[in-house]
Amino acid sequence: MKPLYGKKQTVFEKNYSFVVVNKSAKGFTIVLNKRAEDDIEFSWIALAVKDAKLSFSKEILNFVQQALSPTPSISASNSAVQNGP
């Protein structure tokens, strides 16, 4: 396994967490657990799943509710990524 360098390692060292909210066919929002000190790079892939079913633990729901309070975020729409407020 290759060691992580640069920004990838910073994500672990700075203890960043994130959640993806406001998901739609046109985009989504990534909410960070705290203000980012540096740019953070995200990559993703979109998959279509017919009749998908979702389930969440209470811990995840609590985390999402806390994450939705006014915090720094990164919004993605189509393939463009913009810095949030």
Secondary structure, 3 states (H helix, E strand, C coil): CCCCCCHHHHHHHCCCCEEEEEEECCEEEEEECCCCCCCCCCCCCCCCCCCCCCCCCHHHHHHHHHHCCCCCEEEEECCEEEECC
